[in-house]
Amino acid sequence: MKLLADMGVSQTVVKALCQTGYDAKHLRDEGLQCLPDPLIIEKAKLEDRAILTFDLDFGDLMAASKADLPSVIIFRLKNTSPQFVLNRLQSLLESCAEEINMGAVVIVSDERYRIRRLPI
């Protein structure tokens, strides 16, 4: 699975994902830290990547677009430490890979996650 991390996601998480076999990129690594949200969505779609973010605006943008890709994984966590984010994300990616590959908005909380298939 290919992933694109928004600025709120720690680069430590991205590095750990790469070490476990995921094709993960961080916007900062490409010098794109100021890229507007609609262009992040376009980049993810062109590169066939799911977006990792703490920004709720991505869910709204995907709903308004009526598009079926890219998938967006939105973290709504009380504990935002890189290790906790990584643990929650790895669990999600293992159990929901098919839904993410087909297009979904996934809201990840400390205890659970919620999946909405795209288009919304």
BELSUL-V939321 format. One record per residue. N is the residue number from 1. PSI is psi in radians with two decimals (none if undefined). Layout:
n & psi
N & PSI
N & PSI
This chain:
n & psi
1 & 2.48
2 & 2.36
3 & 2.58
4 & 2.05
5 & 2.27
6 & 3.02
7 & -0.50
8 & -0.26
9 & 2.29
10 & 2.46
11 & -0.41
12 & -0.69
13 & -0.79
14 & -0.77
15 & -0.74
16 & -0.67
17 & -0.75
18 & -0.68
19 & -0.41
20 & 0.19
21 & 0.00
22 & 2.59
23 & 1.59
24 & 2.42
25 & 2.65
26 & 2.45
27 & -0.67
28 & -0.65
29 & -0.41
30 & 0.14
31 & 0.46
32 & 0.51
33 & -0.33
34 & 0.17
35 & 2.21
36 & 2.65
37 & -0.81
38 & -0.58
39 & -0.49
40 & -0.75
41 & -0.79
42 & -0.75
43 & -0.83
44 & -0.72
45 & -0.79
46 & -0.59
47 & 0.07
48 & 0.88
49 & 2.58
50 & 2.51
51 & 2.35
52 & 2.20
53 & 2.82
54 & 0.03
55 & 2.00
56 & -0.36
57 & -0.50
58 & -0.65
59 & -0.76
60 & -0.75
61 & -0.72
62 & -0.67
63 & -0.76
64 & -0.54
65 & -0.39
66 & 0.29
67 & 2.75
68 & -0.10
69 & 2.71
70 & 2.84
71 & 2.64
72 & 2.22
73 & 1.98
74 & 2.14
75 & 2.22
76 & 1.22
77 & 2.51
78 & -0.71
79 & 1.88
80 & 0.31
81 & 2.54
82 & -0.70
83 & -0.70
84 & -0.76
85 & -0.81
86 & -0.79
87 & -0.80
88 & -0.73
89 & -0.77
90 & -0.69
91 & -0.77
92 & -0.82
93 & -0.60
94 & -0.68
95 & -0.32
96 & 0.41
97 & -0.74
98 & -0.80
99 & -0.71
100 & -0.71
101 & -0.52
102 & -0.30
103 & 1.95
104 & 2.75
105 & 2.17
106 & 2.17
107 & 2.11
108 & 2.09
109 & -3.13
110 & -0.59
111 & -0.50
112 & -3.08
113 & 2.74
114 & 2.34
115 & 2.27
116 & 2.07
117 & 2.51
118 & 2.62
119 & 2.68
120 & none
